[in-house]
Amino acid sequence: MPQRRASPKCPIRLGEPCTLCVPGATGPHDCGLVYLVRSDPDLREELAARRRKRHAQRAD
């Protein structure tokens, strides 16, 4: 059976694959944008609010 490569999801653009939009990044684990959002309290809270909203919409 052929193996498929895992497609990492972007933790910032919810539901979208990681498209390596930051030059030099090899995935979400070393993406500067992900680092900035996760290290800024306001941006982190905004992302959490978007995730909660998306989760609530899926539950309906």
C-alpha positions as CSV (number, residue, x, y, z in Angstrom):
1,M,0.0,0.0,0.0
2,P,1.5,3.4,-0.9
3,Q,2.2,5.8,1.9
4,R,0.8,9.3,1.8
5,R,2.7,12.2,3.2
6,A,1.0,14.1,6.0
7,S,-0.1,17.6,5.1
8,P,0.4,19.9,8.1
9,K,-2.4,22.3,8.9
10,C,-1.7,26.0,9.5
11,P,-2.5,26.8,13.1
12,I,-3.2,30.4,12.2
13,R,-5.3,30.1,9.1
14,L,-7.8,27.7,10.5
15,G,-8.7,24.7,8.3
16,E,-6.1,25.5,5.7
17,P,-2.9,23.6,4.9
18,C,0.5,25.0,5.8
19,T,1.6,26.6,2.5
20,L,4.9,27.8,3.9
21,C,3.9,31.4,3.4
22,V,6.9,32.6,5.5
23,P,10.2,32.4,3.6
24,G,12.6,29.9,5.1
25,A,9.9,28.0,7.1
26,T,9.7,24.2,6.6
27,G,6.3,23.9,8.4
28,P,4.3,25.4,11.3
29,H,6.9,24.3,13.8
30,D,9.4,26.9,12.6
31,C,7.1,29.6,11.1
32,G,7.8,33.1,12.3
33,L,4.1,34.0,11.9
34,V,3.0,31.1,14.2
35,Y,5.7,32.2,16.7
36,L,4.5,35.8,16.7
37,V,0.8,34.9,17.2
38,R,1.5,32.4,19.9
39,S,3.9,34.8,21.8
40,D,1.6,37.9,21.7
41,P,-1.2,37.7,24.4
42,D,-3.7,39.7,22.3
43,L,-3.2,37.8,19.1
44,R,-3.2,34.5,21.0
45,E,-6.6,35.4,22.5
46,E,-8.0,36.4,19.1
47,L,-7.0,33.1,17.7
48,A,-8.5,31.3,20.6
49,A,-11.8,33.2,20.1
50,R,-11.8,32.3,16.4
51,R,-11.2,28.6,17.3
52,R,-14.1,28.7,19.8
53,K,-16.4,30.3,17.2
54,R,-15.4,27.7,14.6
55,H,-15.9,24.8,17.0
56,A,-19.4,26.2,18.0
57,Q,-20.4,26.4,14.3
58,R,-19.3,22.8,13.7
59,A,-21.3,21.6,16.7
60,D,-24.5,23.2,15.3
